[in-house]
């Protein structure tokens, strides 16, 4: 049971760190998405 608790805590911490990184880089992600959209629709 202790291993499950540790895994849950690590998962929650990882999710928080990931969310923080995404929020910090939101403008970069938007630029990348617009670039890919232009690549796909350029045909």
C-alpha positions in Angstrom: 0.0 0.0 0.0 2.9 2.4 0.7 4.2 2.0 -2.8 0.7 3.0 -4.2 0.6 6.0 -1.9 4.1 7.1 -3.1 3.2 6.6 -6.7 0.0 8.7 -6.3 2.0 11.5 -4.6 4.6 11.4 -7.4 1.8 11.5 -10.0 0.1 14.5 -8.4 3.4 16.4 -8.1 4.3 15.5 -11.7 0.9 16.8 -12.9 1.3 20.1 -11.0 4.8 20.6 -12.5 3.6 19.7 -16.0 0.6 22.1 -15.6 3.0 24.9 -14.4 5.3 24.3 -17.4 2.5 24.4 -19.9 1.0 27.6 -18.4 4.5 29.2 -18.5 5.0 28.3 -22.1 1.5 28.8 -23.4 2.5 31.5 -25.9 5.2 29.2 -27.4 2.7 26.3 -27.6 0.3 28.6 -29.4 2.9 29.6 -32.0 3.8 25.9 -32.6 0.1 25.0 -33.0 -0.4 27.9 -35.5 2.7 26.8 -37.4 1.4 23.2 -37.7 -2.1 24.4 -38.7 -0.5 26.4 -41.5 1.5 23.4 -42.6 -1.5 21.2 -42.8 -3.9 23.7 -44.5 -1.3 24.9 -46.9 -1.9 22.1 -49.4 
